[in-house]
Amino acid sequence: MNAGSTAAPQVSMTEATRRQRLVVVAAGVAAVVALMLGGGLGNWLAGLFGALGVGLGLANALLTEASMIRMTTAGRKLSRKQFAVSAFGRLAAISLVALILVFAFWPAGGFVLAGLAVFQLLTIVLTALPLLKELRQS
């Protein structure tokens, strides 16, 4: 670190969670639904791994939010390269954990991928709804 630079501010996960409150609630609901579906179908492990997939997706979203807060409050110009490296690192870590779970606990572990997919659909819907509302008003 050179003498003229300042360290990036520390961002708590509490702040990131507060900003993503709706996503956190939706992920909680999706995880509970996954557990209930798994239990109802007689396969608790499938429900558990689906819920874990939702949790991995939520972890990625919260870490992304914390990273964005840190970058924007640091007072420095955002570097595309820094952002890309950070995003790639998070996605690689999440993917590695997911794949380890898939292969270690196959076939039930495959539901981790289903949970990740459900979380991604949720975030798309939760992002699109306010945009559609705004478009209707204009």
N, C-alpha and C positions, 0 to 999 in steps of 0.2 A: 504494500500500500504506500503510495507516495504521500509526502507531507501535506499537500494541498487538498487531498481528498478526505471526505468524511465517510464514516461507516454508514451503511444502509440502516434506517431505523428499524427497530424490532417491532414486529407486528404480531399481536397475539392471535391465536386461533379463535379466541372469543370474538374479536372484532370481525374477523372473516366470517364467522358463523352468523353474527348479527346481520351482516350485510346480505347473507344468503339464507335468511330465515325461511322463506317459502320453499326453497330447494331442500333444506334440512328437514322440514316437516313432510314434504312429499316423499323424500327418501325414506323417512321413518315409516310412513304409511306403506310404501312399496315393500319394505323389508318385512313388516308384519304380515302383509298379504302373502308374500312368498312363503313365510313360515306356516301360515294357515293353510295355504294351498298344498304345500308339501305334506303337512300333517293330515289334511283331509284326504289326500290321495294315498296315504299310507307310506310316504317316503319323506320322513323328516329330514334326512340328509340332503335331499334335493332342495327342500325349502331353506335349509340352513345355508347351503352354498349359493342359492339365489340371493339370499339376504346379504351374504358376504360380498357378492358381486356388486350389489347396490351400494354397500358400504365402501368398497374400493372406488366406485365412481364418485361417491360423495367426498371421499378423502381427496381425490384429484381435484374436484371443484373447489374445495376449501383451500387447498394448497395453491391453486391457481389464483384465487381471490387474494390470499395473503401475499403472494408474489406481486400481483398487480398493485396492491396497496403500497407495498414496500418500494416498488419501482417509481410510482407516481409521487410519493411523499418524499423521496430522496432528493428531489429538486434537480435531478440530472435529466438530460434528454434520454428518452428511451431508445435503446439500441435494439434493432431488429435481431441482431446476432445473439445478444444476451437473452432476449425473450425467447428466441427459437431454441437455444441451448437449454434454457430452464424448462421449457415445455417438453422438449424431447426427453430430458432427464426424468421428469415426472411421469410421462407416458411410458417410458422404458421400465421404470420401477413398478408401476401399476401393472403393466403387461407381464412382467416377470413373475410377480406374485400370483397373478391370475393363472398363468400357465403352469406354475408349480402346483397350484391347487388342483387344476384340471387334471394334470397327469398323475399326481400323487393319489387322488381320490376318485379316479375315473370309475364308473360313469357318472356318479352323483356330482363329482367335481365340475363336470361340464356346465352345470347350472350357474357357476360363477360367471361364465360368459353371457348367459341369459340375463343375469342380474345387472351386469354392466350395460347390456343393450337396453334393458328397461330404464335404467337410470339416464342413459343418453336420450332416449325418447322423451322422458319426463323433462329434462332440461331444455330440449327443443321446444316442447309445448309451452313450458313456463316462460321461455324467452319470446315465443311468437305471440302469445296472447296479448301482452301489453302493446306490441307493435301493431297488431291488427286493430286493437282498440283505438290507437292513435291515428291509424290510417282512416278509420271510419269517421273520426271526429273532424278530420281535415277535408 
